[in-house]
Amino acid sequence: MQKNEIHVNGTLIWYYYICHREVWFMGRQIVPDQDNPNVELGRFIGENAYCRETKKEITVGSSKFDIVRKQDGHLVIAEIKKSSKYKDSARMQLAFYLSELEALGIKAYGELLFPKEKRKEKIILDDRLREDLEKAKRDILRIIYLPVPPPAEKKNLCKNCAYAELCWA
């Protein structure tokens, strides 16, 4: 695998803050079980929540935003998540999207939307988030270029993971 083949994206950022083994799988295009109930539920929520939003699933480069809208004269990028359980992952994924837009000269802020909880959280890209993103991107590339995946670690989230069969078979 050559280094110029891999591009860090929002999905890898998301997985990085959950499980490094998942990063290795995703980075090598080993996709999770698409019939996993949690994957299906996430897909359903993403497709059906916030139906009145006019611009859903906008793609910019390798990034795909759930919702893009103007609010009070500002561009807002929103990510829909099924729960706030992985809020840190979601926050960093959205910060990654905001940094990608910033690199294109587009100023925006983000919102994390948790429809089941009827909550939202505003995300503003600041120096701390930029620094954390740079560290994460470097470490993601390190993980992906490992010859074998990092060892499986038993975590609470493993029981619902779409990679569970691959890790624990």
C-alpha atoms as a printed R data frame, in Angstrom:
    type eleno elety resid chain resno       x       y      z
1   ATOM     1    CA   MET     A     1   0.000   0.000  0.000
2   ATOM     2    CA   GLN     A     2   1.432   3.359 -1.016
3   ATOM     3    CA   LYS     A     3   1.009   6.425  1.198
4   ATOM     4    CA   ASN     A     4  -0.475   8.544 -1.584
5   ATOM     5    CA   GLU     A     5  -3.401   6.108 -1.929
6   ATOM     6    CA   ILE     A     6  -4.936   6.950  1.448
7   ATOM     7    CA   HIS     A     7  -6.901  10.081  2.202
8   ATOM     8    CA   VAL     A     8  -8.217  10.698  5.685
9   ATOM     9    CA   ASN     A     9 -11.940  11.397  5.567
10  ATOM    10    CA   GLY     A    10 -14.726  12.117  8.018
11  ATOM    11    CA   THR     A    11 -15.618   8.453  8.422
12  ATOM    12    CA   LEU     A    12 -12.061   7.574  9.431
13  ATOM    13    CA   ILE     A    13 -12.072  10.443 11.927
14  ATOM    14    CA   TRP     A    14 -15.346   9.097 13.358
15  ATOM    15    CA   TYR     A    15 -13.960   5.575 13.748
16  ATOM    16    CA   TYR     A    16 -10.645   6.820 15.153
17  ATOM    17    CA   TYR     A    17 -12.355   8.119 18.273
18  ATOM    18    CA   ILE     A    18 -14.254   4.854 18.709
19  ATOM    19    CA   CYS     A    19 -11.919   1.992 17.729
20  ATOM    20    CA   HIS     A    20  -8.524   1.978 16.029
21  ATOM    21    CA   ARG     A    21  -9.124  -1.515 14.669
22  ATOM    22    CA   GLU     A    22 -12.155  -0.167 12.785
23  ATOM    23    CA   VAL     A    23  -9.904   2.550 11.325
24  ATOM    24    CA   TRP     A    24  -7.569  -0.129  9.950
25  ATOM    25    CA   PHE     A    25 -10.496  -2.041  8.396
26  ATOM    26    CA   MET     A    26 -12.109   1.069  6.891
27  ATOM    27    CA   GLY     A    27  -8.801   2.407  5.654
28  ATOM    28    CA   ARG     A    28  -8.379  -0.809  3.691
29  ATOM    29    CA   GLN     A    29 -11.947  -0.711  2.313
30  ATOM    30    CA   ILE     A    30 -13.109  -3.598  4.513
31  ATOM    31    CA   VAL     A    31 -16.660  -2.401  5.072
32  ATOM    32    CA   PRO     A    32 -18.774  -3.314  8.094
33  ATOM    33    CA   ASP     A    33 -21.779  -5.631  7.899
34  ATOM    34    CA   GLN     A    34 -24.354  -3.478  6.073
35  ATOM    35    CA   ASP     A    35 -27.199  -5.648  7.432
36  ATOM    36    CA   ASN     A    36 -26.207  -4.951 11.030
37  ATOM    37    CA   PRO     A    37 -29.265  -3.515 12.848
38  ATOM    38    CA   ASN     A    38 -27.276  -0.503 14.101
39  ATOM    39    CA   VAL     A    39 -26.044   0.319 10.598
40  ATOM    40    CA   GLU     A    40 -29.607   0.020  9.299
41  ATOM    41    CA   LEU     A    41 -30.962   2.195 12.136
42  ATOM    42    CA   GLY     A    42 -28.334   4.883 11.487
43  ATOM    43    CA   ARG     A    43 -29.169   4.837  7.785
44  ATOM    44    CA   PHE     A    44 -32.912   5.089  8.549
45  ATOM    45    CA   ILE     A    45 -32.456   8.030 10.923
46  ATOM    46    CA   GLY     A    46 -30.183   9.806  8.459
47  ATOM    47    CA   GLU     A    47 -32.701   9.397  5.646
48  ATOM    48    CA   ASN     A    48 -35.846  10.227  7.617
49  ATOM    49    CA   ALA     A    49 -34.913  12.776 10.290
50  ATOM    50    CA   TYR     A    50 -35.122  16.461  9.435
51  ATOM    51    CA   CYS     A    51 -37.069  15.783  6.228
52  ATOM    52    CA   ARG     A    52 -37.985  19.461  5.898
53  ATOM    53    CA   GLU     A    53 -34.344  20.435  5.420
54  ATOM    54    CA   THR     A    54 -33.956  21.280  1.748
55  ATOM    55    CA   LYS     A    55 -30.296  20.425  1.185
56  ATOM    56    CA   LYS     A    56 -29.484  16.981  2.514
57  ATOM    57    CA   GLU     A    57 -26.459  14.837  1.753
58  ATOM    58    CA   ILE     A    58 -24.250  17.312 -0.044
59  ATOM    59    CA   THR     A    59 -20.845  16.043 -1.217
60  ATOM    60    CA   VAL     A    60 -17.757  18.255 -1.280
61  ATOM    61    CA   GLY     A    61 -14.601  16.393 -2.296
62  ATOM    62    CA   SER     A    62 -14.489  13.232 -0.210
63  ATOM    63    CA   SER     A    63 -16.785  14.686  2.456
64  ATOM    64    CA   LYS     A    64 -20.513  14.094  2.577
65  ATOM    65    CA   PHE     A    65 -22.570  16.424  4.776
66  ATOM    66    CA   ASP     A    66 -25.957  15.338  6.104
67  ATOM    67    CA   ILE     A    67 -27.450  18.845  5.939
68  ATOM    68    CA   VAL     A    68 -26.271  22.178  4.533
69  ATOM    69    CA   ARG     A    69 -28.264  25.358  5.149
70  ATOM    70    CA   LYS     A    70 -28.000  29.098  5.656
71  ATOM    71    CA   GLN     A    71 -28.975  30.390  9.071
72  ATOM    72    CA   ASP     A    72 -28.779  34.032 10.107
73  ATOM    73    CA   GLY     A    73 -26.436  34.696  7.195
74  ATOM    74    CA   HIS     A    74 -24.055  31.854  8.112
75  ATOM    75    CA   LEU     A    75 -23.403  28.543  6.391
76  ATOM    76    CA   VAL     A    76 -24.286  25.623  8.659
77  ATOM    77    CA   ILE     A    77 -23.101  22.055  8.164
78  ATOM    78    CA   ALA     A    78 -25.115  19.569 10.209
79  ATOM    79    CA   GLU     A    79 -24.505  15.927 11.032
80  ATOM    80    CA   ILE     A    80 -27.351  13.670 12.144
81  ATOM    81    CA   LYS     A    81 -26.444  11.035 14.733
82  ATOM    82    CA   LYS     A    82 -28.690   8.411 16.287
83  ATOM    83    CA   SER     A    83 -27.529   9.299 19.813
84  ATOM    84    CA   SER     A    84 -25.066  11.451 21.711
85  ATOM    85    CA   LYS     A    85 -23.319   8.330 23.024
86  ATOM    86    CA   TYR     A    86 -20.390   8.942 20.660
87  ATOM    87    CA   LYS     A    87 -20.567  12.721 20.856
88  ATOM    88    CA   ASP     A    88 -16.776  13.157 20.889
89  ATOM    89    CA   SER     A    89 -16.443  11.140 17.670
90  ATOM    90    CA   ALA     A    90 -19.257  13.098 16.075
91  ATOM    91    CA   ARG     A    91 -17.751  16.416 17.184
92  ATOM    92    CA   MET     A    92 -14.398  15.553 15.621
93  ATOM    93    CA   GLN     A    93 -16.011  14.274 12.412
94  ATOM    94    CA   LEU     A    94 -17.887  17.535 12.053
95  ATOM    95    CA   ALA     A    95 -14.747  19.531 12.901
96  ATOM    96    CA   PHE     A    96 -13.004  17.633 10.083
97  ATOM    97    CA   TYR     A    97 -15.737  18.672  7.640
98  ATOM    98    CA   LEU     A    98 -15.456  22.283  8.783
99  ATOM    99    CA   SER     A    99 -11.673  22.194  8.312
100 ATOM   100    CA   GLU     A   100 -12.101  20.782  4.792
101 ATOM   101    CA   LEU     A   101 -14.418  23.675  3.938
102 ATOM   102    CA   GLU     A   102 -12.047  26.165  5.565
103 ATOM   103    CA   ALA     A   103  -9.217  24.851  3.356
104 ATOM   104    CA   LEU     A   104 -11.426  25.752  0.369
105 ATOM   105    CA   GLY     A   105 -11.961  29.264  1.755
106 ATOM   106    CA   ILE     A   106 -15.508  28.544  2.960
107 ATOM   107    CA   LYS     A   107 -16.424  29.697  6.462
108 ATOM   108    CA   ALA     A   108 -19.081  27.659  8.247
109 ATOM   109    CA   TYR     A   109 -20.037  26.374 11.653
110 ATOM   110    CA   GLY     A   110 -21.449  22.999 12.519
111 ATOM   111    CA   GLU     A   111 -24.368  21.454 14.335
112 ATOM   112    CA   LEU     A   112 -24.638  17.956 15.712
113 ATOM   113    CA   LEU     A   113 -28.253  16.817 15.586
114 ATOM   114    CA   PHE     A   114 -29.580  14.045 17.821
115 ATOM   115    CA   PRO     A   115 -33.202  13.592 16.694
116 ATOM   116    CA   LYS     A   116 -34.150  10.827 19.143
117 ATOM   117    CA   GLU     A   117 -32.970  13.051 22.007
118 ATOM   118    CA   LYS     A   118 -34.368  16.238 20.438
119 ATOM   119    CA   ARG     A   119 -30.967  17.888 21.010
120 ATOM   120    CA   LYS     A   120 -28.438  19.780 18.989
121 ATOM   121    CA   GLU     A   121 -24.943  21.052 19.688
122 ATOM   122    CA   LYS     A   122 -23.156  23.894 17.923
123 ATOM   123    CA   ILE     A   123 -19.573  23.223 16.800
124 ATOM   124    CA   ILE     A   124 -17.145  26.004 15.943
125 ATOM   125    CA   LEU     A   125 -13.759  25.123 14.487
126 ATOM   126    CA   ASP     A   126 -11.132  26.612 16.778
127 ATOM   127    CA   ASP     A   127  -7.381  26.190 17.222
128 ATOM   128    CA   ARG     A   128  -7.800  23.371 19.743
129 ATOM   129    CA   LEU     A   129  -9.987  21.345 17.354
130 ATOM   130    CA   ARG     A   130  -7.568  22.010 14.485
131 ATOM   131    CA   GLU     A   131  -4.664  20.743 16.588
132 ATOM   132    CA   ASP     A   132  -6.601  17.636 17.685
133 ATOM   133    CA   LEU     A   133  -7.550  16.932 14.054
134 ATOM   134    CA   GLU     A   134  -3.948  17.128 12.867
135 ATOM   135    CA   LYS     A   135  -2.841  14.668 15.556
136 ATOM   136    CA   ALA     A   136  -5.712  12.326 14.703
137 ATOM   137    CA   LYS     A   137  -4.959  12.461 10.951
138 ATOM   138    CA   ARG     A   138  -1.316  11.555 11.527
139 ATOM   139    CA   ASP     A   139  -2.263   8.690 13.823
140 ATOM   140    CA   ILE     A   140  -4.939   7.424 11.427
141 ATOM   141    CA   LEU     A   141  -2.324   7.138  8.671
142 ATOM   142    CA   ARG     A   142   0.021   5.341 11.074
143 ATOM   143    CA   ILE     A   143  -2.736   2.843 11.941
144 ATOM   144    CA   ILE     A   144  -3.755   2.226  8.332
145 ATOM   145    CA   TYR     A   145  -0.178   1.499  7.287
146 ATOM   146    CA   LEU     A   146   0.308  -1.130  9.985
147 ATOM   147    CA   PRO     A   147   0.834  -4.518  8.299
148 ATOM   148    CA   VAL     A   148  -1.898  -6.091 10.438
149 ATOM   149    CA   PRO     A   149  -4.827  -4.535 12.306
150 ATOM   150    CA   PRO     A   150  -4.350  -3.390 15.891
151 ATOM   151    CA   PRO     A   151  -5.349  -6.126 18.343
152 ATOM   152    CA   ALA     A   152  -9.030  -6.382 19.172
153 ATOM   153    CA   GLU     A   153  -9.928  -4.779 22.489
154 ATOM   154    CA   LYS     A   154 -13.128  -5.803 24.234
155 ATOM   155    CA   LYS     A   155 -15.200  -2.651 24.767
156 ATOM   156    CA   ASN     A   156 -18.846  -2.056 25.674
157 ATOM   157    CA   LEU     A   157 -19.589  -1.039 22.098
158 ATOM   158    CA   CYS     A   158 -18.328  -4.358 20.652
159 ATOM   159    CA   LYS     A   159 -21.672  -6.114 21.172
160 ATOM   160    CA   ASN     A   160 -23.361  -3.756 18.668
161 ATOM   161    CA   CYS     A   161 -20.427  -3.335 16.285
162 ATOM   162    CA   ALA     A   162 -20.877  -4.185 12.614
163 ATOM   163    CA   TYR     A   163 -17.299  -5.543 12.599
164 ATOM   164    CA   ALA     A   164 -17.900  -7.885 15.576
165 ATOM   165    CA   GLU     A   165 -17.802 -11.098 13.529
166 ATOM   166    CA   LEU     A   166 -14.514 -10.060 11.960
167 ATOM   167    CA   CYS     A   167 -12.936  -9.248 15.326
168 ATOM   168    CA   TRP     A   168 -14.284 -12.053 17.467
169 ATOM   169    CA   ALA     A   169 -14.834 -14.996 15.072
